[in-house]
């Protein structure tokens, strides 16, 4: 029975293909191609490279490598190995049924082999520490936001209470001493109070943002809460900007004034002078 190498050589010669052509096509050296046809696989690099060379050689002949490669794995068709430098055949030792795989470590590798489990143990621990740290940070930020929200709410409540307290404070006049019975008391003559310039009294029925300029100077600026009262004086001119025109009522030089606008309306550049102050007075509410 012919060897596998001789069968392949016959297939190549039947197709009229030279080893040089195969070498140029597959980039395999002539020495390795001759070794295949002479059944000298011991001259090939071995392992994966031998299988790759055989597959390329068989494919160049137009044959199916899947049909020929298994022949090299069958003991009765496998080409006999030879000792290097001699023509004697070497009989391979019988294949044991099972061989235990033993790992050998060099002295420099022993530490690495023993350190791998420790490194693998450290990785989950580091991940756990990172997750715990992130969780603590998120909880701390959440608590901080709650604290800031509580403080802001508390300040708003205190400011509202303070404004309500100011509104509730009423000046109580001193008790008048009644004259003795039968004594005739002359009624005091009313003395008119002359108001020079402009006197504006503001009362906030709702929260409102406001700016007031007196003779070109900014005297009131910011958000005023419900119940807040303020008085502004000017020599010749008042300019008012409101964010909630209907939330403010006022008196001008002691007389009630008309509403500046509707509730929630933004009104700017309300200019009051000594010449046009009558336009802002509510004559229906003025005392006769």
C-alpha positions in Angstrom: 0.0 0.0 0.0 1.5 3.3 -1.0 2.1 6.1 1.5 0.1 9.3 1.6 3.0 11.3 0.2 3.3 9.1 -2.8 -0.4 9.3 -3.5 -0.2 13.1 -3.4 2.8 13.0 -5.7 0.9 10.9 -8.3 -2.0 13.4 -8.1 0.4 16.3 -8.7 2.1 14.6 -11.7 -1.2 13.6 -13.2 -2.2 17.2 -13.2 1.1 18.3 -14.7 2.0 20.6 -11.8 5.6 21.1 -10.7 6.7 21.6 -7.1 8.2 25.0 -8.2 4.7 26.1 -9.3 3.2 25.1 -6.0 6.0 26.8 -4.2 5.4 30.1 -6.0 1.6 29.8 -5.4 1.7 28.8 -1.8 5.0 30.5 -0.7 6.1 27.1 0.8 9.7 26.2 0.3 10.7 23.4 -2.0 12.4 21.5 0.8 9.1 21.3 2.7 7.1 20.2 -0.4 9.6 17.5 -1.1 9.5 16.3 2.5 5.6 15.9 2.2 5.9 13.7 -0.9 8.8 11.7 0.7 6.7 11.2 3.9 9.3 13.1 5.9 6.9 15.2 8.1 9.6 15.2 10.7 11.3 17.9 8.6 8.3 20.2 8.8 8.0 22.9 11.6 5.5 20.8 13.4 2.2 21.4 15.2 -0.1 24.0 13.6 2.4 24.9 10.9 2.6 21.3 9.6 -1.2 21.2 9.3 -1.2 24.6 7.5 1.5 23.5 5.0 -0.3 20.2 4.3 -3.6 22.0 3.8 -2.1 24.6 1.4 -0.3 21.9 -0.6 -3.4 19.7 -1.0 -5.5 22.8 -2.0 -3.0 23.7 -4.7 -3.6 20.3 -6.3 -7.3 21.0 -6.5 -8.0 18.3 -3.8 -10.2 18.6 -0.8 -8.0 19.0 2.4 -10.9 17.7 4.6 -10.6 14.3 2.8 -6.9 14.0 3.0 -5.9 15.6 6.3 -7.7 12.9 8.3 -5.5 10.3 6.7 -2.5 11.7 8.5 -4.3 11.0 11.8 -4.9 7.3 11.1 -2.0 5.2 12.4 -2.1 2.7 9.6 -1.8 5.4 6.9 0.4 7.8 8.8 4.0 8.0 7.3 6.6 6.4 9.6 8.9 8.8 11.3 12.6 8.5 10.8 15.6 9.4 13.0 17.3 12.6 11.8 20.3 11.8 9.7 19.4 8.1 9.2 17.1 6.1 7.1 15.8 4.0 10.0 12.1 4.1 10.8 11.2 5.1 14.3 8.3 3.3 15.8 6.2 5.7 17.9 5.5 4.5 21.5 2.0 3.2 22.2 -0.4 6.1 23.1 -1.4 5.9 26.7 -5.1 5.9 27.5 -4.8 8.9 29.8 -2.0 11.0 30.9 -2.4 13.4 33.8 -1.4 16.9 32.9 1.1 18.4 35.3 2.0 22.0 35.4 5.5 23.0 36.1 6.5 26.4 37.3 9.9 28.0 37.1 11.2 29.6 40.3 10.4 33.1 38.9 6.8 31.9 38.1 5.9 30.4 41.4 5.1 33.8 43.0 2.9 34.7 40.0 1.0 31.4 40.2 0.4 32.0 43.9 -0.4 35.7 43.5 -3.2 35.2 40.9 -5.9 34.1 43.4 -5.0 37.1 45.7 -5.3 39.5 42.8 -8.6 38.0 41.8 -9.8 38.4 45.4 -8.7 42.0 45.5 -10.7 43.0 42.4 -14.1 42.3 43.9 -13.1 44.0 47.1 -12.0 47.2 45.2 -15.3 47.2 43.3 -17.2 46.9 46.5 -15.3 49.7 48.1 -15.9 52.0 45.1 -19.7 51.2 45.2 -19.9 51.8 48.9 -18.0 55.2 48.5 -20.4 56.3 45.7 -23.4 55.3 47.8 -22.2 57.3 50.8 -21.5 60.4 48.6 -25.0 60.2 47.0 -26.7 59.8 50.4 -24.6 62.8 51.8 -25.7 65.0 48.9 -29.3 63.9 49.3 -29.2 64.8 53.0 -27.6 68.2 52.2 -30.3 69.0 49.7 -33.0 68.2 52.3 -31.2 70.3 54.9 -30.9 73.3 52.5 -34.6 73.0 51.6 -35.7 73.0 55.2 -33.5 76.0 56.0 -35.0 77.9 53.0 -38.5 77.1 54.0 -37.9 78.1 57.6 -36.4 81.5 56.5 -39.5 82.2 54.3 -41.8 81.3 57.2 -39.9 83.6 59.6 -39.9 86.5 57.0 -43.7 86.1 56.5 -44.3 86.0 60.3 -42.2 89.1 60.7 -44.2 91.0 58.1 -47.4 89.9 59.7 -46.1 91.1 63.0 -45.4 94.5 61.6 -48.8 94.7 60.1 -50.4 93.7 63.4 -48.6 96.3 65.4 -51.0 99.2 65.9 -50.1 102.3 67.7 -52.4 102.6 70.7 -53.1 106.2 71.5 -52.6 107.4 75.1 -55.7 107.5 77.2 -57.2 111.0 77.2 -58.0 112.5 80.6 -61.7 113.3 80.7 -62.5 116.8 82.2 -64.6 116.9 85.4 -68.4 116.7 85.0 -70.0 120.0 84.2 -66.9 121.5 82.7 -67.3 122.9 79.2 -64.4 122.1 77.0 -63.9 124.1 73.8 -63.4 121.9 70.7 -59.9 122.2 69.3 -59.7 123.9 66.1 -58.5 121.6 63.3 -55.0 122.6 62.0 -54.4 121.6 58.4 -51.1 119.8 57.9 -49.4 121.1 54.8 -47.5 118.4 52.9 -44.5 119.7 51.0 -43.4 117.7 47.9 -44.7 114.1 47.5 -45.5 111.6 50.2 -46.3 108.0 49.1 -47.6 105.4 51.5 -47.5 101.8 50.1 -49.3 98.8 51.5 -48.8 95.3 50.0 -51.9 93.1 49.9 -49.9 90.4 48.1 -46.3 89.5 47.5 -44.9 92.0 45.0 -41.6 93.0 43.4 -41.1 96.8 43.4 -38.6 99.6 42.6 -39.2 103.2 43.7 -37.0 106.1 42.6 -37.3 109.3 44.6 -35.9 112.4 42.7 -33.8 110.0 40.7 -32.4 108.0 43.7 -33.3 104.3 44.1 -34.9 104.1 47.6 -36.9 100.8 47.4 -35.8 97.6 45.5 -36.8 94.0 45.9 -39.5 91.6 46.8 -42.0 92.7 49.5 -44.2 90.2 51.2 -47.9 90.5 51.9 -48.7 92.9 54.8 -45.6 95.0 54.3 -45.9 98.8 54.6 -43.5 101.5 53.5 -43.5 105.3 53.2 -41.4 107.2 50.6 -40.9 111.0 50.3 -39.7 113.0 47.3 -39.4 116.7 46.5 -40.6 116.7 42.9 -40.8 113.2 41.3 -41.5 109.5 42.0 -40.9 106.7 39.5 -42.3 103.2 40.3 -41.8 99.8 38.7 -44.1 97.0 39.8 -44.2 93.2 39.2 -47.8 92.8 40.6 -49.6 96.0 40.1 -52.9 94.8 41.6 -51.2 93.6 44.8 -50.4 97.1 46.0 -52.6 99.9 47.4 -51.3 103.4 48.2 -52.0 106.8 49.6 -50.5 109.9 48.0 -50.1 113.0 50.2 -52.6 111.5 52.6 -55.3 110.7 50.0 -56.2 107.3 48.6 -54.9 106.5 45.2 -56.3 104.6 42.2 -55.0 101.0 41.5 -51.8 101.0 39.5 -53.0 98.0 37.4 -54.5 94.5 37.5 -53.4 91.7 39.7 -50.3 90.0 38.3 -49.6 92.8 35.8 -46.1 94.2 35.3 -46.1 98.0 35.1 -43.0 100.1 34.7 -42.1 103.8 34.7 -45.1 105.0 36.7 -44.1 108.7 37.0 -45.7 110.8 39.7 -45.0 114.6 39.9 -46.4 117.5 41.8 -48.2 118.6 38.6 -49.9 115.2 37.7 -50.5 113.8 41.2 -54.3 114.4 40.7 -54.4 111.8 38.0 -53.4 109.1 40.5 -55.9 110.1 43.3 -59.2 108.3 43.8 -61.6 111.2 44.4 -64.5 108.9 45.2 -62.7 107.6 48.3 -61.3 111.0 49.2 -63.0 112.6 52.3 -65.4 115.4 51.4 
